[in-house]
Amino acid sequence: MRGSTIARRLAAGVLIALGLILLLAPAIAPHSYSAQFREAPNAPPSRAFPLGTDALGRDRWSRTLYGGRISLLCAPAAALFSALLALAIGLLAGMCQGPIERLAAAAADLCLSLPWLFALLAARAVLPLDAPPAATIAITFGMLGLLGWAGPARMILAAARRNLGSDFALLARASGCRPWRIAAIHLVPNLLPLAFAQFLVTVPSFLLAEANLDLLGLGIPEPVPSWGGQLRELENLSCIPSHPWILAPALLLFTVVTCFHLLVSADEYRV
């Protein structure tokens, strides 16, 4: 127990420190993410370019900072929307029961049975490739939020059923409490820790999904950077031994995903 607590605190500290660094990207980055130094393409790390430059002469360090800034702001926002949507659906279905509960469970099962990543790819592919970067970012993470509700909703629905059958819910119902009051006072406080745990689990999934879209050229368009877009340089495995600094975005993405998973504890978020 003590080891897991230390691991969670360490993970939270790493995420907070990394988030502050990325938020301060305009002050920390030595160059603009779109600035091209055509006299120094594929330059090795130096004082001017801490992680070298890419094939277009753009500073990798600056692009890594700005790319992580987008990912760590938008993925949690999409996960929060998904968790709140799952909480609303699970709570409503649990309170109404009957056909509405069966309909919500069937919709969640159907959504989970679909290859949602391929559905996301198909939905993203129909959008124009020359769409503004801000619109593309909003649409990409908005679709992730809409498609990620099913798994959390099933867990929240099961927890809502269990809580509705508990002694405190039966006592509240016998005392004449209305359903909305039981939901607001007795159910929501007990379901919020589970919703928060689902939020922590969903964030790394969205980060990896966005990286997959970028790898396929269907994510955030150039020249706006993203960690997934920078991972395209790893397609040429033969250049990694001579240019190991191109692994920086992959290592950062791995660190962030690992930290989010360490934050989830079955003991702390048990309902």
C-alpha positions, 0 to 999 in steps of 0.5 A: 500500500505504501509503495503504491501511494509513493508511486501515485504521488511520484506520477502526479508530481511528474505530470504536474511538472511536465504540464507546467513546462508544456504550458510555458512552451512559448517562454521555454521554446527557443524557436517557433514551432513553424520556423524553418532553418533551411541551412541546418536540416537534420542537424544534430543536437546543439546549443541552438537546437537541443534536440536537433532539427527535422528534415525541414530544419525545424527545431525538434525541441520547440516542436516537442514542447508545443506538440505536448502542450496540445496533447496534454490539454485536449486529451484530458478535456475529451476524457472529462467530457466522456466521463461526464457523459458516461456518468449522466447516462449511467445515472439516468439508466440506473434511476429509470431502470426498465426499458431505459436501462436495457436500452442504455446497456444495449447501446453501450454493448453495441458501441464496445463491440464496434471497432471504434478506432476504425470508426474514428478513422473513417469519420476523420477521413471524410473531413477535409484535409485542408481544414483549419488546425483549430477546427481539426483539433476540436473535431478530433478530440470531440469525436474521441470524447463522444466515442469513449463513453460506453466502457465507463458508462457500463461500470457506472451503471453497475455501480448505480444498481449496486448503490440503489440496492444498498441500505441507505438508498432503501432507507431514503426511499422509505423516508419519502425521498424523491428519485432526483434527491436520492440521485443527487445526494446519495448516488452522485457522491458515491459514483464520482470516485469511479467516474474520476478513475475512468477519467484517469484511464481514458486520458492515456487511451485518447493520447494513444488514439490521437497519436495513431491518427497522426501517424496515419496522417489523419490527425493534427495537420502541419505545421501544427506539431503533435507527438504523434506527428513527430513519431513518423520519423521513427518509421525509418528504424535504421536512423534511430541508432545514429539519431537517438534524439528523435525518440524524445516524443515517444519517451515523453508519450510513454512517460505520460501514459505510464503516469496516468496508469499509476494514478489509478488505484483499485483500493482508492477508487473502489465503489 
